[in-house]
Amino acid sequence: MVWHGYEMYVYMLKSIESDYRYFGMTDNLHRRLAEHNRGDNKTTKAKRPYAMWILATCETSAEARLIEKQFKTGYGRLKADRMIADGRAKKVI
C-alpha cells in the first residue's frame, strides 16, 4: 500500500494513558499529531499524549470526510481496531 502522494489521510488517535480514541482527517499527519499532543485541540487536550494510526488515504477531502464518518460508528471503531491488530493501519512516528 502506498502512503504518500495523497491529499488527505483519515487517522485514529489512541491515548497512551487511557482507552480514549479520536478519529479525524488531515493533509499533514506529523503536524496534526503534534497539535493534538500539544493540546491545541479542545476535544483531545485532556487525554494526551497520543499515538496515531493512518486508517485510509484519500484523494479529496470530501472522500476523507465520508470515510472518517464511517469510522466514528460502532462498526467503524471495531474495524479500526482490527486494522491496527492485523497491521493494515500504519503507525505515524
N, C-alpha and C positions, 0 to 999 in steps of 0.2 A: 504494500500500500504506500502510495506517495503522500507525504505530509507537507510538502511545500508547493508553492505555486498557486495556492488557492486564496481567494479573497477573505473568506470568513471561516471561523472554527467554532464548533459547538463544544463546550467543555463542562466538566464537572469538577467542583472543588470539594475536597473532603477535609474536614477539620482534623488536624493531627491529634487534638486532645479530646475529641468527642465524636459522636456518630453523625454530626450535622453535615448535610450535603447541600450544595448550591449549584444550580445549572445556569449557564449563561452562554453568550456568544461574543466574539471579538475578532478583530483583524490583526491583533498583536498579542500573542499569548504571554510572552515574558513581561511586557508592560502591565497587562491586566492582572497577572498573578502578583506582581509587586504592589499594585494598587490595593488589591484585596489584603495582602499581608501587612501593608502599612496602615490599614484601617480607613482608607478613603471611601469605602462603600459602607453606607449606614447599615444595610441588611446583614453584611457579613462581619462587621467590625468586632462583635463580641466573641466570636468563635475562632479567632486567629490562633496560631498560624495554619496555613492550608497547604495541601498538595493538590496538584492539578492534573487531570487527565483529558486528552483530546478524545472526544466521542465521535465526531464527524467533521469532515471538511466539506465546504460548500463553495460554490462559485458566486453566489449572490447572498446579500443579507436577507432577502425575502425567504430564500430556501433555508437559511440557517435559523431564522425565526420559527418556521414551521417545525423543524426538527427539534429545536430547543423546547418548544411547547409539548411535543410528544414525550420527551424525556422527563418532563415535570409531572407526568401522570404516574399512577401506581405501577402500571406495567413498564413504563419507561424507566423508572428507578430500578426495577428488577433487572431490566435489560442492561442498564449501565453497570450494575454490579457484576453481571455475568461477563460483560465485555472486559472489565478490569481483571476478573478472575482468570479468564482464559487468554489474556494477552492481546485482545483485539483493540483495546484502548491504549494509547501511548501516553506515558507519564511525561509531563513537562518538567525539565530540570533547570 
